[in-house]
Amino acid sequence: TSSGSSAYQIRLAGFKGLVIIDSSSTFDQFYIKIRPSMLKFESDDWTLDMCDLSKPSNDV
């Protein structure tokens, strides 16, 4: 991605969890795989909220 981030903490409908960018994917379109364990509550609001994203470590 242009930001350099590869992992995102998201909320989508009633789902919550960590999603990553799969650099080896051969799909040409954007998609999100949701695991059943990510379902926290039922919701019809499919707004994608990014709560946090990966950042480079300050350790050298």
N, CA, C and O of each residue as an XYZ file, in Angstrom:
240
protein
N       0.838     -1.186      0.000
C       0.000      0.000      0.000
C       0.870      1.230      0.000
O       2.046      1.157      0.355
N       0.322      2.347     -0.386
C       1.102      3.574     -0.457
C       1.539      4.059      0.915
O       2.554      4.748      1.022
N       0.798      3.718      1.973
C       1.164      4.162      3.318
C       2.250      3.290      3.922
O       2.845      3.668      4.931
N       2.525      2.141      3.336
C       3.506      1.221      3.881
C       2.921      0.294      4.927
O       3.622     -0.588      5.422
N       1.664      0.466      5.273
C       1.014     -0.390      6.260
C       0.580     -1.689      5.604
O       0.210     -1.715      4.430
N       0.630     -2.760      6.374
C       0.195     -4.044      5.846
C      -0.821     -4.722      6.747
O      -1.363     -5.763      6.375
N      -1.100     -4.162      7.930
C      -2.071     -4.735      8.860
C      -2.969     -3.626      9.392
O      -2.513     -2.520      9.683
N      -4.253     -3.945      9.514
C      -5.237     -2.946      9.921
C      -6.190     -3.531     10.951
O      -6.685     -4.644     10.775
N      -6.450     -2.800     12.013
C      -7.487     -3.160     12.980
C      -8.777     -2.528     12.472
O      -8.858     -1.307     12.338
N      -9.785     -3.348     12.188
C     -11.007     -2.828     11.563
C     -12.261     -3.192     12.347
O     -12.270     -4.083     13.195
N     -13.311     -2.459     12.020
C     -14.678     -2.805     12.402
C     -15.510     -2.696     11.131
O     -15.413     -1.718     10.389
N     -16.319     -3.705     10.895
C     -17.154     -3.759      9.692
C     -18.443     -4.469     10.069
O     -18.437     -5.651     10.415
N     -19.549     -3.739      9.997
C     -20.826     -4.272     10.490
C     -20.593     -4.715     11.932
O     -20.112     -3.911     12.730
N     -20.902     -5.921     12.293
C     -20.678     -6.410     13.655
C     -19.376     -7.159     13.808
O     -19.157     -7.818     14.825
N     -18.502     -7.070     12.808
C     -17.230     -7.777     12.841
C     -16.123     -6.855     13.331
O     -16.141     -5.651     13.076
N     -15.162     -7.435     14.036
C     -14.033     -6.663     14.546
C     -12.810     -7.563     14.500
O     -12.886     -8.738     14.860
N     -11.681     -7.016     14.055
C     -10.480     -7.824     14.053
C      -9.367     -7.230     13.221
O      -9.462     -6.110     12.719
N      -8.316     -8.005     13.092
C      -7.125     -7.607     12.362
C      -7.191     -8.188     10.957
O      -7.448     -9.379     10.786
N      -6.962     -7.357      9.960
C      -6.852     -7.828      8.581
C      -5.482     -7.420      8.054
O      -4.915     -6.411      8.474
N      -4.964     -8.213      7.136
C      -3.641     -7.940      6.570
C      -3.723     -7.875      5.055
O      -4.658     -8.392      4.443
N      -2.729     -7.232      4.463
C      -2.578     -7.208      3.010
C      -1.819     -8.468      2.610
O      -0.729     -8.730      3.120
N      -2.387     -9.237      1.708
C      -1.741    -10.449      1.216
C      -1.002    -10.101     -0.069
O      -1.604    -10.047     -1.141
N       0.293     -9.866      0.038
C       1.079     -9.443     -1.127
C       1.218    -10.544     -2.174
O       1.591    -10.265     -3.314
N       0.925    -11.791     -1.806
C       1.033    -12.884     -2.770
C      -0.291    -13.157     -3.485
O      -0.362    -14.044     -4.335
N      -1.334    -12.404     -3.149
C      -2.645    -12.620     -3.762
C      -2.587    -12.342     -5.267
O      -1.922    -11.408     -5.716
N      -3.290    -13.164     -6.022
C      -3.361    -12.964     -7.471
C      -4.690    -12.331     -7.879
O      -4.953    -12.148     -9.068
N      -5.532    -11.995     -6.891
C      -6.803    -11.326     -7.201
C      -6.532     -9.899     -7.644
O      -5.643     -9.236     -7.111
N      -7.300     -9.428     -8.620
C      -7.156     -8.063     -9.123
C      -8.048     -7.072     -8.383
O      -7.934     -5.862     -8.582
N      -8.939     -7.584     -7.528
C      -9.871     -6.704     -6.841
C      -9.689     -6.792     -5.331
O      -9.147     -7.761     -4.802
N     -10.159     -5.753     -4.662
C     -10.113     -5.656     -3.214
C     -11.137     -6.612     -2.595
O     -12.270     -6.689     -3.070
N     -10.759     -7.326     -1.562
C     -11.701     -8.173     -0.839
C     -11.226     -8.313      0.601
O     -10.045     -8.128      0.896
N     -12.142     -8.636      1.481
C     -11.828     -8.878      2.889
C     -12.392    -10.242      3.254
O     -13.571    -10.509      3.024
N     -11.560    -11.103      3.818
C     -12.027    -12.395      4.313
C     -12.386    -12.225      5.785
O     -11.598    -11.691      6.566
N     -13.570    -12.678      6.155
C     -14.060    -12.562      7.523
C     -14.158    -13.961      8.131
O     -14.750    -14.862      7.538
N     -13.581    -14.132      9.302
C     -13.697    -15.395     10.028
C     -14.909    -15.324     10.958
O     -15.245    -14.244     11.445
N     -15.565    -16.449     11.210
C     -16.718    -16.445     12.122
C     -16.381    -15.872     13.503
O     -17.232    -15.243     14.132
N     -15.163    -16.079     13.975
C     -14.773    -15.584     15.304
C     -14.695    -14.060     15.370
O     -14.632    -13.493     16.461
N     -14.698    -13.396     14.225
C     -14.644    -11.933     14.202
C     -16.017    -11.303     14.452
O     -16.105    -10.101     14.702
N     -17.090    -12.103     14.387
C     -18.435    -11.567     14.608
C     -18.646    -11.307     16.097
O     -18.583    -12.228     16.912
N     -18.895    -10.054     16.440
C     -19.105     -9.661     17.833
C     -20.569     -9.361     18.116
O     -21.035     -9.584     19.234
N     -21.308     -8.857     17.123
C     -22.736     -8.575     17.271
C     -23.349     -8.435     15.881
O     -22.633     -8.206     14.907
N     -24.656     -8.570     15.788
C     -25.365     -8.433     14.514
C     -25.542     -6.953     14.172
O     -25.888     -6.152     15.041
N     -25.305     -6.586     12.905
C     -25.478     -5.204     12.464
C     -25.699     -5.168     10.960
O     -25.159     -5.993     10.223
N     -26.492     -4.211     10.516
C     -26.707     -3.992      9.081
C     -25.877     -2.831      8.555
O     -25.955     -2.516      7.368
N     -25.092     -2.192      9.399
C     -24.262     -1.043      9.008
C     -22.919     -1.555      8.493
O     -22.063     -1.967      9.276
N     -22.739     -1.528      7.172
C     -21.525     -2.062      6.558
C     -20.465     -0.991      6.319
O     -19.677     -1.090      5.379
N     -20.448      0.027      7.167
C     -19.395      1.039      7.106
C     -18.091      0.409      7.591
O     -18.061     -0.227      8.645
N     -17.018      0.584      6.825
C     -15.706      0.067      7.220
C     -14.988      1.133      8.035
O     -14.714      2.225      7.536
N     -14.684      0.813      9.289
C     -13.930      1.712     10.163
C     -12.553      1.125     10.399
O     -12.429     -0.039     10.780
N     -11.511      1.927     10.175
C     -10.149      1.519     10.508
C      -9.795      2.123     11.851
O      -9.744      3.344     11.997
N      -9.552      1.267     12.834
C      -9.268      1.718     14.194
C      -7.783      1.991     14.396
O      -7.417      2.877     15.169
N      -6.934      1.246     13.715
C      -5.486      1.406     13.854
C      -4.828      0.735     12.659
O      -5.464     -0.045     11.950
N      -3.556      1.039     12.437
C      -2.811      0.400     11.361
C      -1.385      0.150     11.808
O      -0.897      0.766     12.756
N      -0.726     -0.759     11.116
C       0.645     -1.095     11.488
C       1.561      0.082     11.204
O       1.352      0.848     10.262
N       2.574      0.205     12.037
C       3.552      1.284     11.891
C       4.951      0.676     11.959
O       5.149     -0.346     12.617
N       5.910      1.284     11.295
C       7.277      0.767     11.394
C       7.768      0.820     12.839
O       7.443      1.750     13.577
N       8.536     -0.161     13.228
C       9.101     -0.201     14.575
C      10.173      0.867     14.725
O      10.893      1.163     13.771
N      10.284      1.444     15.906
C      11.345      2.411     16.191
C      12.649      1.721     16.564
O      13.694      2.365     16.646
N      12.589      0.402     16.791
C      13.796     -0.360     17.132
C      14.700     -0.459     15.914
O      14.229     -0.666     14.796
N      15.997     -0.310     16.137
C      16.946     -0.395     15.026
C      17.929     -1.498     15.281
O      18.816     -1.736     14.462
